[in-house]
Amino acid sequence: MKTVRLTVGQAIVRFLDNQYISTDGKEEKYVNGVFGIFGHGCVVGLGEALQEPNHGLKFYQGHNEQGMTHAAIAYAKQNNRRKIMAVTSSIGPGALNMVTAAALASVNRIPVLLMPGDAFACRQPDPVLQQVEQFHDYTVTANDAFKAVCRYWDRVSRPEQLMTALMNAFRVLTDPAQTGAVCLALPQDVQAEAWDYPESFFRKRVHYIERRTLSPEALDRAAKIIAGKKKPLAICGGGVRYSEAGKALADFCSRLGIPFGETQAGKSAVVWDHEMNLGGIGATGGLAANHLAPQADLIIAVGTRLSDFTTSSKWIFQNPDAEFLSLNVNSFDALKMDAHAFICDAREGLTALEGALVKKGYHADWGSAVADAKAAWKTEVDKLYAAELPGNSYSQLRALGLLNEELLDDDAIVVGASGSLPGDLQRVWRPKKSETYHMEYGFSCMGYEVSGSFGVKLAAPEREVYAMTGDGSFVMLHSELLTSIQEGQKINVLLFDNNGFGCIDNLQRSQGIPKFGCELKFRNPETGRLDEGGKLVPVDYAKIAEGYGCKVWTVHNSEELRKAMSEAKKSTVSTLIDIKVDFDSMSGDYESWWRVGTPEVSLKQSVLDAHDRLIKEIAKARQF
């Protein structure tokens, strides 16, 4: 057996550089780069190998470990999980900064390979700088924290362990049903240790993504379930996008007269004005989908994990005869809501079902309800887009309408994650082209917006990318804005500044609780509390971005926004537009409900009233 002597770090780089993926006969390089922030736990091990020019992995210098991991995740998400980035960090705080992002990847079913440095396997210098010592178990390090948030975890404590570790890592990363964050903890001494690795281990490896089809028996069973229903409604989840099944869903629904609602991850798989597209469904959904959902006698869940926002905490499907039928590659997700579970690729399942139901002569019996609901919702969104507030206030919805209808190119990609913007965007944003809406709402992680936009730009460098972020989220994490400047990859930050956490303030007050701790205010000098009496803290976010090298503008109305957008499009470097919007100018609920933990005991009658409403709504919701 022919061998080659390499350090663990060098072997990792060589292996990553030879991984490919094949889908529908199209072969692509799978690992396209490595994000890293070097510290003593990785710089002289894996870092030495990355420094060598004998590989095709591009190294990106991150500026916050969570932020760079968000960027890597967004890159994979925008590429429909067909391309990934790896991420490395030093030990201790550098590694732990990635734990939040690891959870984000696993929750959203997005592949990312994490390679944090670890304490010395030999233990000779212990405790090494930044090592976490556990008195009860010496084998535990900071990297054990990744176990709770990763789909696969391994610690490479000997050089020869690397081979099985990497093989299993890519088994999980390339499996549509199991994918998520993968962590390979790398003790810093082991990274530099050498081994005689078989050369065959570094051969070109092609990972084949095979589309699972429905068996004849399963197809017959699923078709009979649908054919027995008059008013089925489909849900377009993220799996529709990752399977590239948008056209299959559009054809299925058009041919059979079945309307569909969209999840945050599924939105823009099909353009907004498709005849059967009802738009967002659930707690952040719109009037069309939420009006028809309670009437549906069958919910066809396609590639969705049926989160509480999508199902309005299992409340929105009120028809007592309603059943669920799920098409999903993941059996864990397919079983949710006590569904008839069909384990298959979204595109293959929809195409097969369409053919079987057409043969049966099936057509849903919604009558004019779909067209009527779409028309009513279009009228409502048009009204929201045109809304003007009194005085000098500027509406967030007015700004979004102007951006959507007039100022953004049809192929521009909008990126979001947290605050009031995901609700507004799912309800009122109208994608005119597919895969132009990129929302991380599985974890709704504040700070993803800017970092994710950079990752999206790397995935789609020919298109304009816009981070839709609130001021609260921008403050939490915007480090990769600097990375975009450093790399010459222009992103655009549209910062909706409403002086704090308006979304949570709205939730707080809806449960009978007075304003407290959500607005960006100085302490009330009379009460010493962060309540209504304090003055707003003035922040110039444009100056922050200007310091990084961005082109910036601050706007207060539509005319100023038009001018800023016109100039931003001409910029060759990243931009930020600080849009000063009214605190209470987001959209409201549309025939939906969302369960939160309203107190059962309180000094305030308004809170007790809200708890009474909670109990009444829980009684209407499904229990599992």
Secondary structure by P-SEA (a helix, b strand, c coil): cbbbbbcaaaaaaaaaacbbbbccccccccccbbbbbcccccccaaaaaaacccccbbbbbcccaaaaaaaaaaaaaaaccccbbbbbbbcaaaaaaaaaaaaaaaaabbbbbbbbbbcccccccccccbbbbbcccccccccccccccccbbbbcccccaaaaaaaaaaaaaaccccccbbbbbbcccccccccccccccccbbbbbbbbbbbcaaaaaaaaaaaaaccbbbbbbcaaaaaacaaaaaaaaaaaaccccccccccccccccccccccccccccccaaaaaacccccccccccccccccccccccccccccbbbbbbccccccccccccccccccaaaaaaaaaaaaaaacccccccaaaaaaaaaaaaaaaaaaacccccccccaaaaaaaaacccccccbbbbbbccaaaaaaacccccccccccccccccccccaaaaaaaaaaaacccbbbbbbccaaaaaacccaaaaaaaacbbbbbbcccccccaaaaaaaaaaccccccccccccccccccccccbbbbbbcaaaaaaaacccccccccaaaaaaaaaaaaacccbbbbbcccccccbbbbcccccccccccccccaaaaaaaaaaaaaaaacccc
